Amino acid sequence: MTGFSDSAQAMSLVAFSAVATITLLLCVMTGPDRDDLDEFYTGYSSLSAMRNGLAIAGDYISAATVLGTGGVIALYGYDGIVLALSTVLSLMLLMFLLAEPLRNAGRFTMGDALARRMPGRAVRIAACLVTLAALMPLMLVQLAGTGQLLAFILGFSGDSLKTGFIIGLGILMISYAAIGGMKGTALIQILKIVMLLGSGAVVAVLVMNRFDWNPAALFDTAARQSEVGPDYLRSGLEFAGGPYPRIDMITSQLAVVIGGACLPHVTMRMYTASSARQVRRSMSWAVSSVAVFVLVITVVGVGATAMIGRTVIAEADPQGNTAYLLGSRAVFGPEVSTGETFLFTTVTTALFLTLLASVAGMILACANSLAHDVFAARARSMPAHREILLARLSALAVGVPTIFLATLIQHRSLQPLVILSFCVGASALAPALVYSLFWRRYTRTGLLCTLIGGTLTVLLLMPGTNLVSGSPVSAFPEADFNWLPFTTTGLVSIPAGFLFGWLGTVISGRRKAEEQRRQYEAVEGWILAGAVRRG
């Protein structure tokens, strides 16, 4: 029993249909109306700092973040709050370390930023492959969770209906990316973050009002209702079943902080800023928005446990993915007025829009990389209209396999895929960006070793973690090939990514390193200070 009334379900269905129609219409209206690469890839950098910042926050806060982090907070208390704070820290890392150099070095894609010093097809192809490896798992999580979430909200239970939701929404998300381009998807991200923060803030206010604006009373009640007592408010509950819970927790937070800052669908928003000053102001808006979101989701997640209990949340979903919805519903009490039904519908619609916008942004990042870094790089001078056509076809080429795979894995635990994305970001993209932007002697061989070595290390280690097998909540609970005593690969793969880059540079030889140092010094002012921006 979800406790959602027939009127709430009917209103949600109408709202979902309206949002899907309106957002698709907005994409058509704001999408590029001529064959211009800058318009398709960056929207002519025409967004104001506030709107660009909200779009960055919208790309950064995915449905996996809303539902997954909310669930961890509800089920594990302190550990979930630390995870939520890690997302803010990750965006701050991007803001202070990488945002400006990325904007100065890149043009449209991650491949542009990495090839700024070391041009060549091999670098661009490697960047595209790592972009796909980092974002495909996250897209699968969003799409596979779509069917279950909508079935939960609307009261359906049939597998065929869930599969139908996945296919229908997947087609809609491909349309967003192909038709709207950067500007169209940015508009959807802005709408999403405003609705998500607005509806969530109202629910958080109602939760606090329920506990007389006393945070201590909220947390004490949640600890009692959690059935684990004071452990709910202490670190280590989420990882208590492992042999090294503290180390496991630290490496998980590292993967989120480092990996989240480097995921390509977030970093591509740096290229839409028109100046270094605007990228700083955009990131300020993004960090502020995410910080407010973290406060909201903490109150709602802890409130869900305090109001309905940890057992009810775990029974609805072992991963706690429905905790945000259950907490939003529980705050109204047993009798729900028309106004409260409308507010709950706003919450569910915001989540629906979050699902749409998140995958659309990721599909766009993958499609742009395929078109610009792989296909356009083959031709010396490809016409703009042809490259834009390739980008749109690439959105289809990325989206269709994603939809197919999502229908196959929808009944599995999806947490390993979330961790996989963040670990690839932390182990391959983060070392590559840090070395490329700041290390003068870094060579092409070092860059390729970082991208390929870091990604392969994650892919080889991930099947051995306890999220994939060996526990009742793993992706394959019936099997046990777990040999790595951690939930993430970060403890090994993050240092390995940096080590591969260093070794690749060393084996390139002193002569090559000196040549790269001279090339870097020629563009150092452009990258670090924005003295000149490449056209």
C-alpha positions in Angstrom: 0.0 0.0 0.0 1.5 3.3 -1.0 -1.2 5.5 0.6 -1.7 7.5 -2.7 -5.4 8.3 -3.3 -7.1 7.7 -6.6 -7.4 11.4 -7.1 -3.7 12.0 -6.5 -2.9 9.2 -9.1 -5.3 10.6 -11.7 -4.0 14.1 -11.2 -0.4 12.9 -11.5 -1.2 11.1 -14.7 -2.7 14.3 -16.2 0.2 16.4 -14.9 2.8 13.9 -16.4 1.1 14.1 -19.8 0.9 17.9 -19.7 4.6 18.2 -18.7 5.7 15.9 -21.4 3.8 17.8 -24.0 4.8 21.3 -22.9 8.5 20.4 -22.5 8.7 18.8 -25.9 7.0 21.9 -27.4 9.5 24.2 -25.6 12.4 22.1 -27.1 10.9 22.6 -30.6 10.5 26.4 -30.0 13.9 27.0 -28.4 16.0 24.5 -30.4 18.4 25.6 -33.1 16.6 27.0 -36.1 19.7 27.0 -38.4 22.8 25.0 -39.1 25.2 26.6 -36.6 27.5 24.5 -34.4 27.7 27.1 -31.7 24.0 27.4 -31.5 23.5 23.6 -31.2 26.4 22.8 -28.9 26.3 25.9 -26.6 23.2 27.9 -27.5 25.6 30.8 -28.4 26.4 31.0 -24.7 23.3 33.2 -24.5 22.1 32.1 -21.0 22.5 34.5 -18.1 24.7 33.4 -15.2 21.6 32.6 -13.1 20.0 30.5 -15.8 23.2 28.7 -16.7 23.8 28.0 -13.0 20.3 26.6 -12.6 20.9 24.4 -15.7 24.2 23.2 -14.2 22.4 22.3 -11.0 19.6 20.6 -13.0 22.2 18.5 -14.8 24.0 17.7 -11.6 20.9 16.7 -9.6 19.7 13.5 -11.4 16.8 11.3 -10.5 19.3 8.9 -9.1 20.5 11.6 -6.7 16.9 12.6 -5.6 15.7 9.0 -5.1 18.9 7.2 -4.2 20.3 9.8 -1.8 16.9 10.4 -0.3 16.7 6.6 0.3 20.1 6.4 1.9 19.2 9.3 4.3 15.9 7.6 5.2 17.4 4.2 5.8 20.9 5.0 7.2 20.6 8.5 8.7 24.1 10.0 9.3 25.7 8.1 6.3 23.1 9.4 4.0 23.5 13.0 5.2 27.2 12.8 4.6 26.6 11.4 1.1 24.3 14.4 0.4 26.9 16.8 1.6 29.5 15.1 -0.6 27.4 16.2 -3.6 27.7 19.8 -2.6 31.5 19.3 -2.0 31.8 17.8 -5.4 30.3 20.8 -7.2 32.5 23.1 -5.1 35.5 21.1 -6.3 34.4 21.7 -9.9 33.8 25.4 -9.1 37.2 26.2 -7.6 39.5 23.8 -9.4 38.2 22.9 -12.9 35.4 25.2 -14.1 37.4 28.1 -15.5 40.3 26.1 -17.0 37.7 23.7 -18.6 35.8 26.7 -20.1 39.0 28.2 -21.4 40.4 24.9 -22.8 37.3 23.4 -24.3 34.8 24.4 -26.9 32.0 21.8 -27.2 33.0 18.5 -25.6 35.3 16.8 -23.1 37.4 15.7 -26.1 38.0 19.4 -27.0 39.3 20.1 -23.5 41.6 17.1 -23.5 42.8 17.6 -27.1 43.6 21.3 -26.5 47.2 20.4 -25.8 47.4 17.1 -27.5 45.4 17.1 -30.8 44.7 13.8 -32.5 41.9 11.3 -33.2 43.2 8.8 -30.7 42.7 11.3 -27.8 39.2 12.3 -29.0 38.1 8.7 -29.5 39.3 7.7 -26.1 37.5 10.7 -24.6 34.3 9.7 -26.3 34.6 6.0 -25.1 35.1 7.1 -21.5 32.2 9.6 -21.8 30.0 6.7 -22.9 31.4 4.4 -20.1 30.7 7.1 -17.5 27.2 8.1 -18.6 25.6 5.0 -20.0 25.3 3.3 -16.5 23.6 6.4 -15.1 21.2 6.6 -18.1 20.3 3.0 -17.5 19.6 3.7 -13.8 17.3 6.6 -14.7 15.4 4.8 -17.4 15.1 1.4 -15.6 13.9 3.2 -12.5 11.3 5.1 -14.5 9.0 2.2 -15.0 9.1 1.2 -11.3 8.6 4.8 -10.1 5.7 5.6 -12.3 4.1 2.2 -11.6 4.5 3.0 -7.9 2.9 6.5 -8.2 0.1 5.5 -10.5 -0.7 2.2 -8.9 0.1 -0.2 -11.7 1.9 -3.5 -11.2 2.2 -5.2 -14.6 5.7 -5.7 -16.1 4.4 -4.9 -19.6 3.2 -1.4 -18.4 6.6 -0.7 -16.7 8.4 -1.7 -19.9 6.0 0.5 -21.9 6.8 3.5 -19.6 10.5 2.9 -20.2 10.2 2.8 -24.0 7.9 5.8 -24.2 9.9 8.0 -21.9 13.2 6.9 -23.6 11.8 8.1 -27.0 10.8 11.4 -25.4 14.3 11.9 -23.9 15.9 11.2 -27.3 13.6 13.8 -28.8 14.7 16.4 -26.3 18.4 15.9 -27.0 18.0 15.7 -30.8 15.6 18.6 -31.2 16.4 21.0 -28.4 20.2 20.9 -28.5 22.0 22.6 -25.6 19.6 25.5 -25.3 16.4 23.4 -25.3 17.8 20.9 -22.7 19.0 23.8 -20.6 15.4 25.2 -20.5 14.1 21.8 -19.3 16.8 21.6 -16.6 15.9 25.1 -15.3 12.2 24.2 -15.2 13.1 20.9 -13.4 15.3 22.5 -10.7 12.8 25.3 -10.0 9.9 22.7 -9.6 12.1 20.3 -7.6 13.3 22.9 -5.2 10.0 24.7 -4.9 7.9 21.6 -4.2 10.6 20.1 -2.0 11.0 23.3 0.1 7.2 23.3 0.8 7.3 19.7 1.9 10.3 20.3 4.1 8.6 23.3 5.7 5.5 21.0 6.5 7.8 18.3 7.9 9.5 20.8 10.2 6.2 22.3 11.2 5.0 18.8 12.1 7.9 18.6 14.6 7.4 22.1 16.0 10.5 23.4 14.1 12.7 21.4 16.5 15.4 19.6 14.6 16.4 17.6 17.7 12.8 16.2 18.0 12.9 15.3 14.3 16.2 13.4 14.5 15.3 11.7 17.9 12.0 10.5 16.5 13.7 9.2 13.3 16.3 7.3 15.5 13.5 5.6 17.5 11.5 4.8 14.3 14.6 3.4 12.6 14.7 0.4 14.9 18.5 0.7 15.2 18.4 3.4 17.9 21.4 5.8 18.3 23.3 4.0 15.4 21.0 5.9 13.0 22.8 9.1 14.0 26.3 7.6 13.9 28.6 6.9 10.9 29.0 3.4 9.5 25.4 2.0 9.5 25.3 1.7 5.7 28.5 -0.2 5.6 28.2 -2.1 8.9 28.0 -5.5 7.1 31.4 -5.1 5.5 34.8 -6.0 7.0 36.1 -2.4 6.8 33.1 -0.1 7.2 35.1 3.2 7.9 37.4 2.7 4.9 34.4 1.7 2.7 32.6 4.9 3.7 35.6 7.1 3.0 36.2 5.6 -0.5 32.6 5.9 -1.4 32.5 9.6 -0.5 35.7 10.1 -2.5 34.2 8.5 -5.6 31.2 10.8 -5.3 33.2 14.0 -4.6 35.8 13.4 -7.3 33.7 11.6 -9.9 30.7 13.8 -9.7 32.7 16.9 -10.5 34.0 15.4 -13.7 31.0 13.7 -15.3 30.7 15.0 -18.9 27.1 16.0 -18.9 28.0 18.5 -16.0 31.3 19.7 -17.4 29.7 20.4 -20.9 27.8 23.3 -19.2 31.1 25.0 -18.6 31.4 25.7 -22.4 28.1 27.6 -22.4 29.5 30.4 -20.3 30.5 33.4 -22.3 33.4 34.5 -20.0 35.4 33.4 -17.0 33.5 35.8 -14.9 30.2 34.3 -16.0 31.3 30.7 -15.3 32.2 31.8 -11.7 28.8 33.4 -11.3 27.1 30.4 -12.9 28.8 28.0 -10.5 27.8 30.1 -7.5 24.2 29.8 -8.5 24.6 26.0 -9.1 26.3 25.4 -5.7 23.7 27.5 -3.9 20.9 25.6 -5.6 22.4 22.2 -4.8 23.0 23.2 -1.1 19.3 24.1 -0.8 18.4 20.8 -2.4 20.6 18.9 0.1 18.9 20.7 3.0 15.4 19.8 1.6 16.2 16.2 0.9 17.7 15.7 4.4 14.6 17.0 6.1 12.3 15.0 3.9 14.4 11.8 4.1 14.8 11.9 7.9 11.1 13.0 8.2 10.0 10.0 6.2 11.7 7.7 8.7 10.3 9.7 11.7 6.7 9.6 10.4 6.3 6.1 8.9 9.3 4.1 10.1 12.3 2.5 8.4 10.6 -0.9 8.0 7.8 0.5 5.9 10.3 2.4 3.6 12.4 -0.8 3.2 9.4 -2.9 2.4 8.3 -0.4 -0.3 11.8 -0.5 -1.8 14.9 -2.2 -0.3 17.1 0.6 -1.6 14.7 3.3 -0.2 14.2 4.9 -3.6 10.5 5.7 -2.8 11.4 7.4 0.6 11.1 10.9 -0.9 7.6 10.2 -2.2 6.5 8.4 1.0 7.8 11.2 3.2 6.0 13.8 1.0 2.8 11.8 1.3 3.1 11.0 5.0 3.4 14.7 6.0 -0.2 15.3 5.1 -1.6 12.7 7.5 -4.5 10.2 6.8 -6.9 12.8 5.5 -5.7 14.7 2.4 -7.3 17.9 1.2 -7.6 19.0 -2.4 -4.7 21.5 -1.8 -2.5 18.8 -0.3 -3.3 16.5 -3.3 -2.3 19.3 -5.6 1.0 19.8 -3.7 1.7 16.1 -3.8 1.0 16.1 -7.5 3.6 18.9 -7.9 6.1 16.7 -6.1 5.5 13.7 -8.3 5.6 15.9 -11.4 8.9 17.4 -10.4 10.3 13.9 -10.0 8.9 12.9 -13.4 10.5 16.0 -15.0 13.8 15.2 -13.2 13.8 11.8 -14.9 13.2 13.3 -18.3 15.7 16.1 -18.0 18.5 14.0 -16.4 18.6 11.4 -19.2 18.1 14.0 -21.9 21.2 15.9 -20.7 23.3 12.7 -20.6 22.1 11.6 -24.1 23.1 15.1 -25.4 26.6 14.8 -23.9 27.1 11.4 -25.4 25.7 12.3 -28.8 27.8 15.5 -29.0 30.9 13.6 -28.2 30.2 10.9 -30.8 29.4 13.5 -33.5 32.1 16.0 -32.7 35.0 13.9 -31.4 34.6 10.7 -33.5 32.8 11.5 -36.8 33.6 15.2 -37.4 37.2 14.7 -36.4 37.7 12.3 -39.3 37.0 15.0 -41.9 39.2 18.0 -42.3 36.3 20.3 -42.8 32.8 18.9 -42.2 29.9 21.2 -43.0 28.0 22.4 -40.0 24.6 21.0 -41.1 26.1 17.6 -41.5 27.7 17.6 -38.1 24.5 18.7 -36.5 22.6 15.9 -38.4 25.2 13.4 -37.1 24.7 14.7 -33.5 21.0 14.1 -33.8 21.5 10.6 -35.3 24.0 9.9 -32.5 21.3 10.8 -29.9 19.3 8.0 -31.5 22.2 5.7 -31.7 22.9 6.2 -27.9 19.3 6.3 -26.8 17.9 3.1 -28.5 20.5 0.6 -27.0 20.0 2.4 -23.6 16.2 1.8 -23.8 16.7 -1.8 -24.7 19.2 -2.5 -21.9 17.0 -0.6 -19.4 14.1 -3.0 -20.1 16.4 -6.0 -19.4 17.8 -4.8 -16.1 14.7 -3.1 -14.6 14.2 -5.8 -12.0 17.9 -5.8 -10.8 19.5 -3.7 -8.1 20.7 -0.6 -10.0 23.1 0.8 -7.3 26.2 -0.8 -8.9 25.6 1.2 -12.1 25.5 4.5 -10.1 28.7 3.6 -8.4 30.3 2.5 -11.7 29.6 5.9 -13.3 31.1 7.9 -10.4 34.1 5.6 -10.2 34.9 6.0 -13.9 34.6 9.8 -13.5 36.9 9.7 -10.5 39.4 7.2 -11.9 39.7 8.2 -15.5 38.3 11.6 -16.2 39.5 13.3 -13.0 43.2 12.3 -13.4 43.0 13.1 -17.2 41.6 16.6 -16.6 43.9 17.5 -13.7 47.0 16.4 -15.5 45.9 18.0 -18.8 45.0 21.3 -17.3 47.8 21.7 -14.8 50.8 19.4 -15.5 53.2 20.8 -18.0 55.1 17.6 -18.9 52.0 15.5 -19.4 52.1 13.6 -22.7 49.7 12.1 -25.2 50.7 8.6 -24.1 50.1 9.6 -20.5 46.7 10.9 -21.3 45.7 7.7 -23.2 47.0 5.5 -20.4 45.0 7.5 -17.9 41.7 7.3 -19.8 42.0 3.7 -20.8 43.8 2.3 -17.7 41.5 4.1 -15.3 38.4 2.9 -17.0 39.5 -0.7 -17.4 40.6 -0.8 -13.8 37.0 0.2 -12.7 35.4 -2.3 -15.1 37.6 -5.1 -14.0 37.2 -4.5 -10.2 33.5 -3.6 -10.2 32.1 -7.2 -10.6 34.0 -8.2 -7.5 32.3 -5.7 -5.2 29.6 -6.6 -2.7 27.0 -4.5 -4.7 27.1 -6.9 -7.6 26.9 -10.3 -5.7 27.1 -11.8 -2.3 24.3 -10.1 -0.5 20.5 -10.1 -0.6 20.4 -6.5 -2.0 23.1 -6.9 -4.6 22.4 -7.0 -8.4 22.8 -10.8 -8.5 21.7 -12.0 -5.0 21.6 -15.6 -6.1 25.3 -15.6 -7.0 28.5 -14.9 -4.9 31.6 -14.0 -6.8 32.4 -11.1 -4.4 36.1 -10.8 -3.7 36.6 -7.1 -3.1 35.5 -6.1 0.4 34.2 -2.7 -0.6 31.1 -1.2 -2.3 33.2 0.9 -4.7 36.5 0.5 -6.6 37.8 3.9 -5.6 40.4 2.8 -3.1 42.3 1.0 -5.9 41.1 2.6 -9.1 41.5 6.3 -8.2 45.2 6.1 -7.3 45.6 3.7 -10.3 44.2 6.4 -12.7 46.7 8.9 -11.6 49.5 6.3 -11.6 48.7 5.3 -15.2 49.0 8.9 -16.3 52.4 9.3 -14.6 53.7 6.1 -15.9 52.6 6.9 -19.4 54.3 10.2 -19.3 57.5 8.6 -17.9 57.7 6.0 -20.6 57.2 8.7 -23.3 60.7 9.8 -22.6 62.3 13.1 -21.5 62.4 14.5 -25.0 58.6 14.0 -25.5 57.9 15.5 -22.0 60.0 18.6 -22.8 58.2 19.0 -26.1 54.9 18.8 -24.3 56.1 21.3 -21.6 56.9 23.8 -24.3 53.5 23.3 -26.0 51.7 23.7 -22.7 53.6 26.9 -21.8 52.4 28.3 -25.2 48.7 27.9 -24.1 49.1 28.1 -20.3 47.8 31.6 -20.2 44.8 30.7 -22.3 43.9 27.7 -20.1 44.5 29.0 -16.6 43.7 32.7 -17.0 41.5 32.8 -20.1 43.8 35.3 -21.8 42.6 34.1 -25.2 39.8 31.6 -25.9 40.0 29.3 -28.8 37.4 29.9 -31.5 
